[in-house]
């Protein structure tokens, strides 16, 4: 009898987990589908990094313009631009620019252009808690890396159930570091400058340019 009860509980648990995974997948697909219909996105956000054990706490605000795979990210006085082939990291404080070729298969980080699709490969997902944030119903989806050796422990992706836009992303790493990105402003189909994603080297004649590859 005890074995029968255990088997029934196991079956019910697996069934609930499967339903949770299906609901999470459906919600993530709705987010991805909506984003793909936009010509571009301009997002202002708050970035917070915290590691209680190491007594580290860092906050910053930033903004990013995204058009397909291309993006320009401004944060902490540094600009990073991706033109579809190369990544340019411009550091005015050091008058330095790092230029590298983007290799997708070597990049496991969540870049701005991958923020709405990174979960499609390499993660298991399930529905998590729902919260009311200033009148907005935010549904969290928990993402867990399939790779047991990954530095990331899990990611909580907060999604506005009405707009199907991402509200925040909470990434917890194995070393206890927690990174939270909260969207403060989300604008779509903006009149972006034609040369926004084009690196003009002549503008930085006084900078040291480090061509990594």
N, C-alpha and C positions, 0 to 999 in steps of 0.2 A: 504493500500500500504506500509506504514512504517513497519507494522508487517511482511509483505511478504519479504521486503528487509532485515529485521533483521534475519529472518529465513534462507534466502539464504546465508547471510554472515556467520551465525553460522555453517551451513552445510559445506560451503567451508573451514572455519577455521578448523573444525573437520577433514575434508578430508586431508588438508595439514598436520595437526598434525599426523594423522595416517600414512601418507606416510613418514614423517620424522622419526617416531618411527620405521617403518619397515626398512628403510635404516640404521638407527643406529643399530638395532638388527642384520642385515646382516653383517655390518662391524665388530661388536663385535664378532660375531660367527666366522668370518674369522680369527680374531686375536687369539681367543681361540683354533680354530682348528689347526692353525700353531704351536702354542706353545706346544700343546699336542704331536706333532711329534718329539720334541726334547728329547734326553736322559737326558740332564741337561742344565742349564743356569748359566753363571757367569756374573753378572751385576755390573758395577761401576756407582754410581749415585751422584747427588748433592741434598742435603736436605736443604730446607729453610722454616723457620717459621716466620710469621710476624703478628703482631697485632698493627695497627697504633694507636688505641685509648689508648692502654696500653704502647705504645712506646717500644714494644718488637720486636727485630729482631735477628734471630739466623740462622747461616749457618754452614753446615758441609758436609763433603764428606764421603762416605761409600761404601761398596761392599757387595754383597750377592751371595752365591752359592746355587742353588736350584736343587733338584733332586726329582721330584714328590712332595710329601707333605713335605719332609725333607728340611731343609735349615740351613745355617750358615750366620748370619748377623753381620757385623762389622761396628760400627759407634760410634763416640764420645768416643773412648777408651773402649767401652763395646762390648762384644760378646754375641749374643743370638743364641742358637742352638736349633733346634727342630728335634728329632730323630724319629718322627712319633707317639710318645706316651707322652713324657715329654718335657717341655721347660726349658732350662738351660740358665740363665742369669749370665754371668761371668763379674765381676767388679774388674779389677786388682787394681784400685786406692784404693778401700776399702778392698781388699783381701776378697771379699765376693762372694758367689754363691747362687742364688735363684733357687730352683727347684720346678716346679709345673706340675701337670697333665693337659694336654690340653683337654678342653671340648668344642667341636665345637659349640654346641648350645648356650653356654654361651659367645661366643666370637664374638663381633660385629665389631671388628677392622679389618683393611685390613693388614693381615700378608703377608710376601713375597710370600708364597706358594699360597695365595689366590688372589694375585694381578691381575691375568689374568682370574679370575672367580668370584670375589666377587659380580659383578654386576648382576649375573644370578638370584639372589633372592633379593627381597626387594627394587628394584629400578625401576622407570620409566625412559626411556631414549629417547632422541631426538637428531637429528643432530644440531650442533652448527656451529661456524665460521670455516673457513679454512684459514690457514696462510702459507706463504712461509718462512721457517726457514733455512737460508744458503743453498738454493737450494732444500730443502726437502719440499714436500707438506704435511703439518700436518692438518689432519681433526679432529676437536674436537667433542666429543659426550658428551652431558650434562646428567648427572645422578642425579635424584632427589629421595630421600628416600620416599617410600610409607607411612612410619610411620611419621605422622605429629609431633610426639614428639621426633624425632631423633635429636641428637646434631649436625649432619651434615646438613648443608643447601643445598649444592649441590656439585657435583664433576665434573670437566671437565677432560676428558680423551683424551689426544692428541695422535693420531695414525698416523704413517707414512703410507701414502696411497700406497706407492710402496712396502715396505717390510712387511707391516701389523704388525709391531712391535710397542709397546707403546713407545712414545717419552717422554711424561711427564704426571703427574697427579697433578691436582690442586684441593685441598679439602678446601672448605669454610665452617666454622662452624658458628653456630648461634651467638656465642659471638664475631664474627668478626675476629677470627683467621684464617689465610690462610696458608695452608701447601702445598708446591710445591716440588715434587720429579721429577728431570730431569735425564733421562738416559744419561750417558756420554759414556759408552761402553757396548756393548751387544754381548757376545760370547756364542756359543752353542756347545753342544757335546764335552766338554772338558775332558781331562784325570784327573778326580778327584781322590784323595787318598781314598782308601777303608774305612779308619777309620775316614773320615772327619766328618761324622754325628754321631760319637760314643763318648759319654762323658766318659773320663777316670779320675775317681775321684782321683786316686793315683798321678796324676800330680799336684794336688792342696792340698797337705797335710797341708800347712800353712794357707789355706783359711777357713773362717767360712762358713759352708754350712747350708743354711736355707731351710729346706724342708717344703714348704708351705702346702702341703697336704700329 
